[in-house]
Amino acid sequence: MPILVIDGWEHAYDLKYKNKRGDFVDTVLDIINWDNIAEQYNGAIILLLENLTFKKALKVWVKVASTVSEDPPDKLQ
């Protein structure tokens, strides 16, 4: 999930900045809404953690479910 993308190819900056890609990047970094980027980043981290937690819980559930039998609990090993 891209959080921030900057087009660094010549067609993005050549008309105004000529061959000064660094100046172009500095200008772009100055106008970025960093609060919005932080919100997107935090949202991505939350989704990642929720997904990892779900996968981990699913693995545990599958492992437990595979050990369940029709026998009463005192006969399970």
N, CA, C and O atoms as CSV, one atom per row, in Angstrom:
chain,resi,resn,atom,element,x,y,z
A,1,MET,N,N,0.846,-1.166,0.000
A,1,MET,CA,C,0.000,0.000,0.000
A,1,MET,C,C,0.901,1.241,0.000
A,1,MET,O,O,1.535,1.553,1.008
A,2,PRO,N,N,0.954,1.941,-1.129
A,2,PRO,CA,C,1.781,3.158,-1.166
A,2,PRO,C,C,1.225,4.234,-0.224
A,2,PRO,O,O,0.022,4.493,-0.202
A,3,ILE,N,N,2.095,4.838,0.530
A,3,ILE,CA,C,1.722,5.919,1.428
A,3,ILE,C,C,2.017,7.268,0.769
A,3,ILE,O,O,1.230,8.209,0.879
A,4,LEU,N,N,3.151,7.346,0.089
A,4,LEU,CA,C,3.559,8.583,-0.586
A,4,LEU,C,C,4.375,8.200,-1.815
A,4,LEU,O,O,5.309,7.403,-1.727
A,5,VAL,N,N,4.018,8.768,-2.950
A,5,VAL,CA,C,4.732,8.505,-4.194
A,5,VAL,C,C,5.089,9.839,-4.827
A,5,VAL,O,O,4.252,10.737,-4.921
A,6,ILE,N,N,6.337,9.961,-5.259
A,6,ILE,CA,C,6.781,11.165,-5.971
A,6,ILE,C,C,7.325,10.721,-7.325
A,6,ILE,O,O,8.198,9.857,-7.396
A,7,ASP,N,N,6.809,11.313,-8.392
A,7,ASP,CA,C,7.276,11.005,-9.745
A,7,ASP,C,C,8.622,11.698,-9.945
A,7,ASP,O,O,8.681,12.926,-10.004
A,8,GLY,N,N,9.687,10.933,-10.049
A,8,GLY,CA,C,11.028,11.500,-10.187
A,8,GLY,C,C,11.596,11.437,-11.592
A,8,GLY,O,O,12.771,11.745,-11.792
A,9,TRP,N,N,10.786,11.042,-12.574
A,9,TRP,CA,C,11.274,11.023,-13.941
A,9,TRP,C,C,11.267,12.442,-14.508
A,9,TRP,O,O,10.530,13.309,-14.038
A,10,GLU,N,N,12.086,12.658,-15.509
A,10,GLU,CA,C,12.289,14.000,-16.066
A,10,GLU,C,C,10.996,14.678,-16.506
A,10,GLU,O,O,10.868,15.894,-16.365
A,11,HIS,N,N,10.042,13.926,-17.033
A,11,HIS,CA,C,8.811,14.551,-17.526
A,11,HIS,C,C,8.045,15.250,-16.405
A,11,HIS,O,O,7.215,16.118,-16.677
A,12,ALA,N,N,8.311,14.885,-15.145
A,12,ALA,CA,C,7.588,15.473,-14.018
A,12,ALA,C,C,8.117,16.866,-13.665
A,12,ALA,O,O,7.377,17.688,-13.125
A,13,TYR,N,N,9.375,17.133,-13.961
A,13,TYR,CA,C,9.963,18.392,-13.482
A,13,TYR,C,C,10.773,19.154,-14.524
A,13,TYR,O,O,11.226,20.261,-14.237
A,14,ASP,N,N,10.972,18.611,-15.712
A,14,ASP,CA,C,11.903,19.201,-16.671
A,14,ASP,C,C,11.538,20.609,-17.105
A,14,ASP,O,O,12.431,21.445,-17.249
A,15,LEU,N,N,10.259,20.906,-17.321
A,15,LEU,CA,C,9.884,22.228,-17.831
A,15,LEU,C,C,10.228,23.346,-16.858
A,15,LEU,O,O,10.687,24.409,-17.276
A,16,LYS,N,N,10.012,23.120,-15.564
A,16,LYS,CA,C,10.248,24.176,-14.586
A,16,LYS,C,C,11.627,24.082,-13.939
A,16,LYS,O,O,12.255,25.109,-13.678
A,17,TYR,N,N,12.104,22.869,-13.677
A,17,TYR,CA,C,13.327,22.688,-12.898
A,17,TYR,C,C,14.521,22.245,-13.732
A,17,TYR,O,O,15.618,22.081,-13.199
A,18,LYS,N,N,14.324,22.048,-15.031
A,18,LYS,CA,C,15.374,21.574,-15.944
A,18,LYS,C,C,15.991,20.293,-15.387
A,18,LYS,O,O,15.274,19.309,-15.207
A,19,ASN,N,N,17.279,20.271,-15.110
A,19,ASN,CA,C,17.920,19.045,-14.629
A,19,ASN,C,C,18.154,19.065,-13.109
A,19,ASN,O,O,19.015,18.351,-12.596
A,20,LYS,N,N,17.386,19.879,-12.410
A,20,LYS,CA,C,17.558,20.018,-10.955
A,20,LYS,C,C,16.494,19.196,-10.221
A,20,LYS,O,O,15.565,19.744,-9.628
A,21,ARG,N,N,16.650,17.888,-10.274
A,21,ARG,CA,C,15.680,16.997,-9.637
A,21,ARG,C,C,15.609,17.245,-8.132
A,21,ARG,O,O,14.523,17.190,-7.555
A,22,GLY,N,N,16.727,17.514,-7.494
A,22,GLY,CA,C,16.752,17.777,-6.050
A,22,GLY,C,C,15.884,18.968,-5.667
A,22,GLY,O,O,15.174,18.923,-4.663
A,23,ASP,N,N,15.940,20.036,-6.464
A,23,ASP,CA,C,15.099,21.205,-6.195
A,23,ASP,C,C,13.617,20.851,-6.322
A,23,ASP,O,O,12.789,21.302,-5.530
A,24,PHE,N,N,13.296,20.036,-7.330
A,24,PHE,CA,C,11.921,19.584,-7.528
A,24,PHE,C,C,11.437,18.782,-6.314
A,24,PHE,O,O,10.347,19.025,-5.795
A,25,VAL,N,N,12.257,17.828,-5.868
A,25,VAL,CA,C,11.878,16.992,-4.722
A,25,VAL,C,C,11.729,17.848,-3.470
A,25,VAL,O,O,10.787,17.652,-2.702
A,26,ASP,N,N,12.644,18.797,-3.247
A,26,ASP,CA,C,12.535,19.689,-2.083
A,26,ASP,C,C,11.214,20.457,-2.098
A,26,ASP,O,O,10.563,20.595,-1.062
A,27,THR,N,N,10.818,20.957,-3.274
A,27,THR,CA,C,9.559,21.692,-3.398
A,27,THR,C,C,8.367,20.788,-3.111
A,27,THR,O,O,7.440,21.179,-2.402
A,28,VAL,N,N,8.395,19.587,-3.661
A,28,VAL,CA,C,7.290,18.639,-3.424
A,28,VAL,C,C,7.192,18.326,-1.936
A,28,VAL,O,O,6.094,18.307,-1.379
A,29,LEU,N,N,8.322,18.081,-1.290
A,29,LEU,CA,C,8.309,17.750,0.138
A,29,LEU,C,C,7.776,18.908,0.983
A,29,LEU,O,O,7.189,18.696,2.044
A,30,ASP,N,N,7.986,20.125,0.500
A,30,ASP,CA,C,7.482,21.300,1.232
A,30,ASP,C,C,5.960,21.448,1.148
A,30,ASP,O,O,5.348,22.018,2.051
A,31,ILE,N,N,5.345,20.943,0.079
A,31,ILE,CA,C,3.909,21.154,-0.096
A,31,ILE,C,C,3.062,19.935,0.292
A,31,ILE,O,O,1.835,19.976,0.193
A,32,ILE,N,N,3.705,18.866,0.727
A,32,ILE,CA,C,2.961,17.657,1.117
A,32,ILE,C,C,2.218,17.905,2.419
A,32,ILE,O,O,2.733,18.549,3.333
A,33,ASN,N,N,1.018,17.392,2.488
A,33,ASN,CA,C,0.214,17.462,3.703
A,33,ASN,C,C,0.662,16.299,4.602
A,33,ASN,O,O,0.140,15.190,4.495
A,34,TRP,N,N,1.620,16.559,5.476
A,34,TRP,CA,C,2.224,15.503,6.288
A,34,TRP,C,C,1.249,14.927,7.308
A,34,TRP,O,O,1.405,13.777,7.718
A,35,ASP,N,N,0.252,15.695,7.726
A,35,ASP,CA,C,-0.781,15.151,8.615
A,35,ASP,C,C,-1.571,14.054,7.903
A,35,ASP,O,O,-1.896,13.023,8.491
A,36,ASN,N,N,-1.873,14.298,6.617
A,36,ASN,CA,C,-2.591,13.296,5.831
A,36,ASN,C,C,-1.731,12.049,5.632
A,36,ASN,O,O,-2.236,10.930,5.713
A,37,ILE,N,N,-0.453,12.233,5.375
A,37,ILE,CA,C,0.458,11.100,5.206
A,37,ILE,C,C,0.522,10.295,6.503
A,37,ILE,O,O,0.525,9.064,6.469
A,38,ALA,N,N,0.573,10.980,7.643
A,38,ALA,CA,C,0.618,10.293,8.936
A,38,ALA,C,C,-0.658,9.486,9.161
A,38,ALA,O,O,-0.600,8.368,9.672
A,39,GLU,N,N,-1.811,10.044,8.784
A,39,GLU,CA,C,-3.084,9.320,8.917
A,39,GLU,C,C,-3.083,8.070,8.043
A,39,GLU,O,O,-3.505,7.000,8.481
A,40,GLN,N,N,-2.609,8.208,6.809
A,40,GLN,CA,C,-2.547,7.055,5.912
A,40,GLN,C,C,-1.603,5.986,6.453
A,40,GLN,O,O,-1.911,4.794,6.411
A,41,TYR,N,N,-0.452,6.421,6.960
A,41,TYR,CA,C,0.528,5.486,7.514
A,41,TYR,C,C,-0.058,4.751,8.722
A,41,TYR,O,O,0.045,3.529,8.824
A,42,ASN,N,N,-0.668,5.502,9.629
A,42,ASN,CA,C,-1.258,4.883,10.817
A,42,ASN,C,C,-2.375,3.912,10.444
A,42,ASN,O,O,-2.507,2.848,11.049
A,43,GLY,N,N,-3.174,4.281,9.450
A,43,GLY,CA,C,-4.224,3.378,8.985
A,43,GLY,C,C,-3.645,2.096,8.399
A,43,GLY,O,O,-4.180,1.011,8.625
A,44,ALA,N,N,-2.557,2.218,7.650
A,44,ALA,CA,C,-1.917,1.033,7.070
A,44,ALA,C,C,-1.344,0.135,8.158
A,44,ALA,O,O,-1.441,-1.088,8.067
A,45,ILE,N,N,-0.748,0.731,9.184
A,45,ILE,CA,C,-0.194,-0.050,10.292
A,45,ILE,C,C,-1.310,-0.779,11.031
A,45,ILE,O,O,-1.163,-1.950,11.383
A,46,ILE,N,N,-2.413,-0.096,11.265
A,46,ILE,CA,C,-3.547,-0.737,11.947
A,46,ILE,C,C,-4.057,-1.919,11.130
A,46,ILE,O,O,-4.306,-2.991,11.680
A,47,LEU,N,N,-4.214,-1.729,9.814
A,47,LEU,CA,C,-4.666,-2.830,8.957
A,47,LEU,C,C,-3.678,-3.991,8.990
A,47,LEU,O,O,-4.078,-5.154,9.046
A,48,LEU,N,N,-2.405,-3.677,8.955
A,48,LEU,CA,C,-1.380,-4.716,9.006
A,48,LEU,C,C,-1.462,-5.492,10.308
A,48,LEU,O,O,-1.441,-6.722,10.305
A,49,LEU,N,N,-1.555,-4.778,11.420
A,49,LEU,CA,C,-1.627,-5.450,12.720
A,49,LEU,C,C,-2.898,-6.276,12.857
A,49,LEU,O,O,-2.867,-7.389,13.383
A,50,GLU,N,N,-4.009,-5.736,12.387
A,50,GLU,CA,C,-5.266,-6.499,12.445
A,50,GLU,C,C,-5.158,-7.763,11.598
A,50,GLU,O,O,-5.622,-8.829,12.001
A,51,ASN,N,N,-4.550,-7.640,10.432
A,51,ASN,CA,C,-4.408,-8.777,9.534
A,51,ASN,C,C,-3.484,-9.832,10.144
A,51,ASN,O,O,-3.785,-11.025,10.089
A,52,LEU,N,N,-2.375,-9.406,10.719
A,52,LEU,CA,C,-1.454,-10.355,11.340
A,52,LEU,C,C,-2.109,-11.030,12.535
A,52,LEU,O,O,-1.956,-12.235,12.732
A,53,THR,N,N,-2.832,-10.261,13.327
A,53,THR,CA,C,-3.511,-10.815,14.487
A,53,THR,C,C,-4.547,-11.842,14.039
A,53,THR,O,O,-4.665,-12.907,14.646
A,54,PHE,N,N,-5.293,-11.535,12.991
A,54,PHE,CA,C,-6.289,-12.458,12.488
A,54,PHE,C,C,-5.635,-13.736,11.992
A,54,PHE,O,O,-6.101,-14.835,12.295
A,55,LYS,N,N,-4.543,-13.593,11.222
A,55,LYS,CA,C,-3.858,-14.780,10.694
A,55,LYS,C,C,-3.324,-15.646,11.824
A,55,LYS,O,O,-3.426,-16.872,11.782
A,56,LYS,N,N,-2.757,-15.005,12.826
A,56,LYS,CA,C,-2.227,-15.753,13.959
A,56,LYS,C,C,-3.357,-16.471,14.698
A,56,LYS,O,O,-3.226,-17.640,15.062
A,57,ALA,N,N,-4.458,-15.767,14.913
A,57,ALA,CA,C,-5.613,-16.372,15.589
A,57,ALA,C,C,-6.163,-17.532,14.759
A,57,ALA,O,O,-6.553,-18.559,15.314
A,58,LEU,N,N,-6.196,-17.376,13.445
A,58,LEU,CA,C,-6.695,-18.429,12.571
A,58,LEU,C,C,-5.814,-19.674,12.657
A,58,LEU,O,O,-6.326,-20.793,12.697
A,59,LYS,N,N,-4.495,-19.487,12.684
A,59,LYS,CA,C,-3.583,-20.630,12.812
A,59,LYS,C,C,-3.832,-21.376,14.120
A,59,LYS,O,O,-3.870,-22.606,14.143
A,60,VAL,N,N,-3.999,-20.632,15.197
A,60,VAL,CA,C,-4.263,-21.261,16.498
A,60,VAL,C,C,-5.580,-22.013,16.445
A,60,VAL,O,O,-5.662,-23.146,16.918
A,61,TRP,N,N,-6.619,-21.400,15.874
A,61,TRP,CA,C,-7.920,-22.040,15.791
A,61,TRP,C,C,-7.843,-23.328,14.972
A,61,TRP,O,O,-8.412,-24.346,15.366
A,62,VAL,N,N,-7.147,-23.290,13.842
A,62,VAL,CA,C,-7.018,-24.484,12.999
A,62,VAL,C,C,-6.290,-25.585,13.762
A,62,VAL,O,O,-6.675,-26.752,13.692
A,63,LYS,N,N,-5.241,-25.216,14.486
A,63,LYS,CA,C,-4.498,-26.211,15.261
A,63,LYS,C,C,-5.392,-26.828,16.335
A,63,LYS,O,O,-5.400,-28.047,16.507
A,64,VAL,N,N,-6.135,-26.009,17.049
A,64,VAL,CA,C,-7.023,-26.504,18.101
A,64,VAL,C,C,-8.135,-27.345,17.490
A,64,VAL,O,O,-8.448,-28.423,17.994
A,65,ALA,N,N,-8.733,-26.859,16.409
A,65,ALA,CA,C,-9.835,-27.574,15.773
A,65,ALA,C,C,-9.386,-28.949,15.273
A,65,ALA,O,O,-10.175,-29.894,15.271
A,66,SER,N,N,-8.141,-29.064,14.854
A,66,SER,CA,C,-7.667,-30.356,14.347
A,66,SER,C,C,-7.459,-31.379,15.463
A,66,SER,O,O,-7.346,-32.573,15.184
A,67,THR,N,N,-7.406,-30.938,16.714
A,67,THR,CA,C,-7.214,-31.861,17.836
A,67,THR,C,C,-8.531,-32.269,18.480
A,67,THR,O,O,-8.554,-33.169,19.320
A,68,VAL,N,N,-9.629,-31.620,18.098
A,68,VAL,CA,C,-10.933,-31.910,18.702
A,68,VAL,C,C,-11.463,-33.223,18.132
A,68,VAL,O,O,-11.395,-33.477,16.929
A,69,SER,N,N,-11.987,-34.040,19.027
A,69,SER,CA,C,-12.589,-35.295,18.590
A,69,SER,C,C,-13.965,-35.436,19.225
A,69,SER,O,O,-14.422,-34.553,19.950
A,70,GLU,N,N,-14.594,-36.519,18.952
A,70,GLU,CA,C,-15.921,-36.779,19.505
A,70,GLU,C,C,-15.854,-37.271,20.950
A,70,GLU,O,O,-16.883,-37.358,21.621
A,71,ASP,N,N,-14.660,-37.592,21.433
A,71,ASP,CA,C,-14.515,-38.130,22.788
A,71,ASP,C,C,-14.754,-37.042,23.821
A,71,ASP,O,O,-14.533,-35.864,23.540
A,72,PRO,N,N,-15.198,-37.415,24.997
A,72,PRO,CA,C,-15.337,-36.434,26.068
A,72,PRO,C,C,-13.990,-35.780,26.392
A,72,PRO,O,O,-12.945,-36.387,26.158
A,73,PRO,N,N,-13.995,-34.560,26.924
A,73,PRO,CA,C,-12.756,-33.831,27.188
A,73,PRO,C,C,-11.746,-34.585,28.041
A,73,PRO,O,O,-10.544,-34.403,27.845
A,74,ASP,N,N,-12.179,-35.427,28.981
A,74,ASP,CA,C,-11.213,-36.105,29.841
A,74,ASP,C,C,-10.433,-37.185,29.082
A,74,ASP,O,O,-9.433,-37.687,29.594
A,75,LYS,N,N,-10.868,-37.548,27.878
A,75,LYS,CA,C,-10.162,-38.564,27.098
A,75,LYS,C,C,-9.213,-37.912,26.079
A,75,LYS,O,O,-8.432,-38.610,25.433
A,76,LEU,N,N,-9.275,-36.607,25.936
A,76,LEU,CA,C,-8.356,-35.931,25.001
A,76,LEU,C,C,-6.960,-35.874,25.588
A,76,LEU,O,O,-6.786,-35.711,26.796
A,77,GLN,N,N,-5.978,-36.008,24.733
A,77,GLN,CA,C,-4.588,-35.939,25.214
A,77,GLN,C,C,-3.915,-34.700,24.695
A,77,GLN,O,O,-2.743,-34.464,24.990
